[in-house]
Amino acid sequence: MALSGVEIFKLLPKTNCKKCGAPTCLAFAMKLAQRQASIDSCPDVSEEAKQKLGEASAPPIRPITLGAGDKAVKMGEETVLFRHDKKFVNPCAFAVEVKDTLSEDEIAKLCQQVIESEIDRVGQKLRVDAIMISNVSGDAGKLEAAAKVVAAKAAVVPVIISTTNPQAAEAAVKLFSDKKPIIYGANASNVEAMAAVAKANKATLGIAANGLDELSDLTEKVKGLGVEDMVIDSGARRAKDIIAHNTLIRRAAIKKGVKSVGYPVINFMQHGDSLVEGLLASVGIAKYASIIVVSSIEKWKNLALFTLRQNIYTDPQVPMQVEQKIYNIGEPTPESPLFITTNFSLTYFIVSGEIENSKVASRLAVMDCEGLSVLTAWAAGKFTASKIAQFIQDSGVEKDVANKELILPGYVAILSGAVEEKLPGWKITVGPREANAIPTFLKTR
């Protein structure tokens, strides 16, 4: 169980030195209890207390990294049951199953689909995150052969090795030993051997249990064998069981401090009907899955799942924002139009998309309004004539434009006169109210 603020305070030096950034040791203890600070911030705490407090301040869901390099996926580290309490930390990973019964060409084709799955949505790169090589054949040689194809065709993609055969796991995982793979398939009958393989290859071990009670027993046993990094599967496959098991696991870890289930959850959603598979995957996204395994990655399904995941794992208290700056759309010349808008991601991508559709090279000045839309920012006093003028002057865009014309969003036409007063020598034009009218507006100028 996590320690309370008072219990943590008893282990601190009680010097109120303020070196940790908190005004008193008690205030620091309260932050530790709420997992808002790290014990490393206290320079004077004893090693014994540090060990105890480190465990107390650790997130209830153990952080795990799958893969290496810029395609690595971090999972776990969650601290809440509901995103409105704080936020969900690490988005779940999507993995596509590659069966070792497929031909080399079929495996290579799936690898290419994974590599090409990345899309850009409101400034974030979204993609299928991993490949699970599944030992469907039961043959160790076929699993190793499939793993070799994946290693050659998708070397940068994180990998999960799925088998209950420790010898097959060892042969395949060696191809990815420097890439933090997951070996999935440790069960009651092979747990010692699978733990040894994972430990020897510095891999995360996937626990395949038959129910929640067995799951808890297996994780405790694996931890006793010296393997700390695990992902867990309770055996749930139907939607109602996935919801029930995942919720019980998360609640036990966060509310009760049950360490034996404080690990990222892997759910298997493979289904012959791609629509049903997408619906099952959406259940996992909404209810606490850290890895979702699917059998196919059609673009329509990817887009739906990527969008749902992005929405759920966005901090509800912080609007999505893009960087404040002047964006070139196409190859603008000094005579090209200059638009202005706010830095709310959705606003930026809709406006920039419509400018691109017009085929008219332009500049788009994106002003920091704390991620608010145009009307909301204007109502909040963050998109005002004075601030717009100051931004345009500070941006240096004046030297790049010949006609000194600034196009305001139609919804804030009321600002045009005031902006013109604040920007001497500039012409202020009122643009369309709706972004979809921008192409017509540009072509009729």
C-alpha positions in Angstrom: 0.0 0.0 0.0 1.1 3.6 -0.7 2.3 5.6 2.3 0.3 8.6 3.5 1.8 12.1 3.5 2.2 11.9 7.3 4.0 8.5 7.1 6.3 9.9 4.4 7.0 13.0 6.5 8.3 10.8 9.3 11.0 9.4 7.0 12.2 12.8 5.8 15.0 14.9 7.4 12.5 17.5 8.7 15.0 20.4 8.1 12.7 22.5 6.0 15.7 23.4 3.9 13.6 24.1 0.8 16.2 22.5 -1.5 13.5 20.3 -2.9 11.5 23.3 -4.0 8.8 22.9 -1.4 8.5 25.4 1.5 8.5 22.6 4.2 9.3 18.9 4.5 5.6 18.3 5.2 4.6 20.1 2.0 7.1 17.9 0.1 5.7 14.8 1.8 2.2 15.7 0.6 3.5 16.0 -2.9 5.2 12.7 -2.7 2.0 11.1 -1.5 0.2 12.5 -4.4 3.0 11.4 -6.8 3.6 15.0 -7.8 7.3 14.9 -6.9 10.3 12.6 -6.8 12.3 11.6 -3.7 15.4 12.4 -5.7 14.6 16.1 -5.1 15.6 15.8 -1.5 19.4 15.9 -1.2 19.5 15.0 2.5 17.2 11.9 2.8 18.9 8.7 4.0 19.4 5.7 1.7 17.0 3.6 3.7 14.3 6.2 3.6 15.0 6.8 -0.1 14.3 3.1 -0.8 11.1 3.1 1.1 9.9 6.5 -0.3 11.0 5.5 -3.8 8.6 2.6 -3.7 5.9 4.8 -2.2 6.2 7.5 -4.9 6.5 5.1 -7.8 3.5 4.9 -10.1 1.1 2.0 -9.3 1.4 0.7 -12.9 5.0 -0.1 -13.7 6.5 1.8 -16.6 7.7 -0.5 -19.5 9.5 0.4 -22.7 8.9 -1.7 -25.8 11.5 -1.3 -28.5 14.5 1.1 -28.8 15.3 4.3 -30.6 12.7 6.9 -31.8 10.1 4.1 -32.5 10.2 2.9 -28.9 6.9 2.8 -27.1 6.5 3.7 -23.4 3.6 2.2 -21.6 2.3 1.9 -18.0 3.0 4.6 -15.4 -0.7 5.4 -15.0 -1.9 6.9 -11.8 -5.7 7.4 -12.2 -8.8 5.5 -13.1 -10.5 8.3 -15.0 -8.8 10.8 -17.3 -10.8 13.7 -15.9 -9.1 13.1 -12.5 -5.7 14.0 -14.0 -4.9 12.4 -17.4 -3.8 9.1 -18.9 -0.1 9.1 -19.4 1.1 6.7 -22.0 -1.1 5.9 -25.0 -1.7 2.2 -25.7 0.3 0.6 -28.4 -1.2 -1.2 -31.5 0.5 -4.4 -32.6 -0.4 -6.5 -35.7 0.0 -10.2 -35.5 2.4 -11.9 -38.0 1.8 -15.6 -38.0 4.8 -17.9 -38.6 2.7 -19.9 -41.0 2.7 -17.0 -43.5 5.0 -17.0 -46.5 8.1 -14.8 -46.5 6.4 -12.4 -49.0 3.3 -12.2 -46.9 5.3 -11.3 -43.8 7.3 -8.8 -45.8 4.1 -7.2 -47.0 2.7 -6.9 -43.5 6.0 -5.3 -42.3 5.7 -2.8 -45.1 2.2 -1.9 -44.1 3.3 -1.3 -40.5 6.1 1.0 -41.7 3.7 2.9 -44.0 0.9 3.1 -41.4 2.0 6.5 -40.0 -0.4 9.4 -40.4 -0.2 13.0 -39.2 -3.2 14.2 -37.2 -3.3 17.6 -35.6 0.5 17.7 -35.3 1.0 14.2 -33.9 2.5 11.2 -35.7 0.2 8.2 -35.2 1.0 4.7 -36.3 0.9 1.0 -35.7 3.5 0.6 -33.1 4.7 -3.0 -33.1 4.7 -6.4 -34.7 3.8 -9.6 -32.8 5.4 -12.7 -34.3 3.1 -15.6 -33.4 4.3 -19.2 -33.1 1.0 -20.5 -34.6 2.8 -23.5 -36.2 4.3 -24.7 -32.9 7.5 -25.2 -34.8 10.6 -23.4 -33.3 12.3 -23.2 -36.7 9.3 -21.5 -38.4 9.1 -18.9 -35.6 12.8 -18.2 -36.0 12.5 -17.9 -39.8 9.6 -15.5 -39.5 11.5 -13.5 -36.9 14.4 -13.2 -39.4 12.1 -11.7 -42.0 10.7 -9.2 -39.6 14.2 -8.3 -38.4 15.3 -7.7 -42.0 12.2 -5.9 -43.3 11.1 -3.9 -40.2 14.2 -3.5 -38.1 13.0 -0.2 -36.5 9.7 -1.6 -35.4 9.3 -2.9 -31.8 8.6 -6.6 -31.6 6.6 -9.1 -29.5 7.5 -12.8 -29.6 4.5 -14.9 -28.9 5.1 -18.6 -28.0 4.8 -21.0 -25.1 7.9 -22.8 -26.2 11.0 -21.5 -24.2 13.4 -22.9 -26.8 11.5 -21.2 -29.7 11.4 -18.0 -27.7 15.1 -18.0 -27.1 16.0 -18.6 -30.7 13.7 -15.8 -31.9 14.4 -13.2 -29.3 18.1 -13.2 -29.9 17.4 -11.4 -33.2 16.1 -8.5 -31.2 18.1 -8.7 -28.0 19.2 -5.0 -28.2 15.7 -3.7 -29.0 13.8 -4.4 -25.7 11.4 -6.9 -27.1 8.5 -8.6 -25.2 8.4 -12.4 -24.9 4.7 -13.3 -24.4 3.5 -16.8 -23.4 4.7 -17.4 -19.8 2.1 -19.6 -18.1 1.8 -21.9 -15.1 3.6 -24.8 -16.9 6.6 -22.9 -18.4 7.1 -19.9 -16.2 10.5 -20.8 -14.8 12.0 -21.5 -18.3 10.4 -18.4 -19.9 11.5 -16.2 -17.1 15.1 -17.4 -17.6 14.9 -16.6 -21.3 13.5 -13.1 -20.6 16.1 -12.4 -17.9 19.0 -13.6 -20.1 17.9 -11.5 -23.1 16.8 -8.4 -21.0 13.3 -8.7 -22.4 10.0 -7.9 -20.9 8.0 -11.0 -20.1 4.3 -11.4 -21.1 2.2 -13.3 -18.6 -0.5 -15.5 -20.1 -2.9 -16.4 -17.3 -6.2 -18.1 -17.0 -8.1 -15.7 -14.8 -7.2 -13.0 -12.3 -6.2 -15.2 -9.4 -3.7 -17.1 -11.5 -2.4 -13.9 -13.0 -1.5 -12.5 -9.6 0.2 -15.8 -8.6 2.3 -15.8 -11.8 3.5 -12.2 -11.6 4.6 -12.8 -8.0 6.5 -16.0 -9.1 8.1 -14.2 -12.0 9.2 -11.3 -9.8 10.7 -13.9 -7.4 12.7 -15.3 -10.3 14.3 -11.9 -10.9 12.2 -10.5 -13.7 10.8 -7.1 -13.0 9.4 -6.0 -16.3 6.1 -7.7 -17.3 3.0 -7.2 -19.3 0.0 -9.1 -18.2 -2.9 -10.9 -19.8 -5.8 -12.3 -17.7 -7.1 -14.5 -20.5 -10.1 -12.2 -21.3 -11.1 -12.3 -24.9 -14.8 -11.3 -25.0 -15.6 -7.6 -24.8 -17.5 -7.9 -21.4 -14.6 -9.9 -19.9 -12.0 -7.4 -21.2 -13.9 -4.5 -19.6 -14.4 -6.4 -16.3 -10.8 -7.8 -16.0 -9.0 -4.6 -17.1 -11.1 -2.5 -14.7 -10.5 -4.8 -11.8 -6.8 -4.8 -12.5 -6.5 -1.0 -12.8 -8.7 -0.5 -9.7 -6.7 -3.0 -7.6 -3.4 -1.4 -8.7 -4.4 2.2 -8.2 -6.9 2.2 -5.4 -5.6 -0.8 -3.4 -1.9 -0.7 -4.2 -1.9 -4.4 -5.3 1.7 -4.7 -6.7 1.1 -8.1 -8.3 -1.2 -6.6 -10.9 0.6 -3.2 -11.3 1.8 -3.9 -14.8 0.7 -2.8 -18.3 -2.1 -5.0 -19.8 -1.9 -6.7 -23.2 -5.2 -7.6 -24.9 -5.7 -9.8 -27.9 -8.5 -8.6 -30.3 -7.9 -10.7 -33.4 -11.2 -11.5 -35.1 -12.2 -12.7 -38.6 -14.5 -9.7 -39.1 -12.4 -6.6 -39.3 -15.3 -4.4 -38.1 -15.8 -6.5 -35.0 -12.0 -6.4 -34.4 -12.1 -2.6 -34.5 -15.0 -2.5 -32.0 -13.1 -4.9 -29.7 -10.0 -2.7 -30.0 -12.0 0.4 -29.1 -13.0 -1.3 -25.9 -9.4 -1.9 -25.0 -8.4 1.7 -25.8 -11.2 3.0 -23.6 -10.6 0.5 -20.8 -7.0 0.4 -19.8 -5.2 -1.8 -22.4 -1.5 -0.9 -22.8 -1.0 -3.2 -25.8 -3.8 -4.1 -28.3 -3.0 -6.9 -30.7 -5.0 -7.0 -34.0 -4.9 -9.3 -37.0 -5.1 -6.7 -39.8 -4.4 -3.0 -40.2 -6.6 -1.6 -42.9 -6.3 2.2 -43.3 -10.0 2.9 -42.4 -9.6 0.9 -39.2 -6.3 2.5 -38.3 -7.8 6.0 -38.7 -10.7 5.2 -36.4 -8.6 3.6 -33.7 -5.8 6.2 -33.9 -8.3 9.0 -33.5 -10.0 7.4 -30.5 -6.7 6.7 -28.9 -5.5 10.3 -29.5 -8.7 11.7 -28.0 -8.6 9.6 -24.9 -4.9 10.1 -24.2 -5.1 13.9 -24.7 -5.0 15.9 -21.4 -8.5 17.1 -21.0 -7.3 20.1 -19.0 -4.8 21.3 -21.6 -5.9 22.2 -25.2 -3.9 20.7 -28.0 -1.6 23.4 -29.4 0.9 24.1 -32.2 4.0 26.3 -32.0 3.6 30.0 -32.4 5.3 31.1 -35.6 4.8 32.0 -39.3 4.0 28.9 -41.3 4.8 28.7 -45.0 2.1 26.8 -47.0 3.4 26.0 -50.4 6.2 28.3 -51.6 5.0 31.8 -50.8 6.5 34.9 -52.5 6.5 38.5 -51.2 3.1 38.9 -52.9 1.5 35.9 -51.2 -1.4 36.3 -48.8 -0.8 36.4 -45.0 -3.5 34.9 -42.8 -3.6 34.9 -39.0 -5.2 32.4 -36.6 -4.8 31.0 -33.1 -2.6 28.0 -32.1 -5.5 25.6 -31.3 -4.3 22.5 -33.2 -7.6 21.7 -34.8 -8.0 25.3 -36.0 -4.5 25.3 -37.4 -4.9 22.1 -39.3 -8.3 22.9 -40.7 -7.2 26.4 -41.9 -3.8 25.2 -43.2 -5.6 22.3 -45.0 -8.0 24.6 -46.7 -5.2 26.9 -47.8 -3.4 23.9 -49.2 -6.6 22.9 -51.1 -6.7 26.3 -52.7 -3.3 25.7 -54.3 -2.5 29.3 -53.5 0.9 29.6 -51.8 0.4 31.6 -48.5 1.7 32.4 -45.1 -0.2 31.5 -42.0 0.6 33.5 -38.8 -0.2 31.2 -35.8 -0.5 33.2 -32.6 -0.2 31.6 -29.1 -3.6 31.9 -27.4 -3.0 29.0 -25.0 -4.6 26.5 -27.4 -8.0 28.3 -27.7 -10.0 28.6 -30.8 -10.5 32.0 -32.5 -13.8 33.0 -30.9 -12.9 31.6 -27.5 -9.5 33.3 -27.5 -11.2 36.6 -28.5 -13.8 36.3 -25.7 -11.0 35.5 -23.2 -9.0 38.6 -24.2 -6.2 36.6 -25.7 -6.8 37.4 -29.4 -7.1 41.1 -29.3 -6.0 43.9 -31.6 -3.0 44.9 -29.4 -1.8 41.3 -29.1 -2.2 40.6 -32.8 -0.3 43.8 -33.7 2.5 42.9 -31.2 2.8 39.4 -32.6 3.0 40.5 -36.2 5.6 43.2 -35.4 7.7 40.7 -33.3 7.5 37.9 -35.9 9.5 39.9 -38.5 7.1 38.8 -41.2 7.0 42.4 -42.5 10.3 42.0 -44.3 8.9 39.0 -46.2 5.7 40.6 -47.5 5.4 43.2 -50.2 1.8 44.4 -49.7 1.5 44.5 -45.9 -1.9 42.9 -45.9 -3.1 40.8 -43.0 -6.2 38.6 -43.4 -8.2 38.2 -40.2 -10.7 35.3 -39.5 -14.2 36.4 -40.4 -15.5 35.6 -36.9 -13.4 38.5 -35.4 -14.2 41.1 -38.1 -14.9 43.5 -35.3 -11.2 43.7 -34.7 -10.2 44.9 -38.1 -10.3 48.7 -37.4 -8.5 48.4 -34.1 -5.8 46.1 -35.7 -5.3 48.7 -38.5 -4.8 51.4 -36.0 -2.2 49.3 -34.1 -0.4 48.3 -37.3 0.3 51.5 -39.2 0.9 51.0 -42.9 -0.9 47.6 -42.9 -4.1 46.8 -44.7 -6.4 44.6 -42.7 -8.8 42.4 -44.7 -11.6 40.3 -43.2 -11.5 36.7 -44.4 -14.2 34.0 -44.4 -16.0 33.0 -41.3 -15.7 29.3 -42.1 -12.4 27.7 -43.2 -14.0 25.8 -46.0 -14.7 29.1 -47.8 -10.9 30.0 -47.9 -10.3 28.3 -51.4 -13.1 30.4 -53.0 -11.9 33.5 -51.2 -8.4 33.1 -52.4 -9.3 32.3 -56.0 -11.6 35.3 -56.3 -9.1 37.9 -55.0 
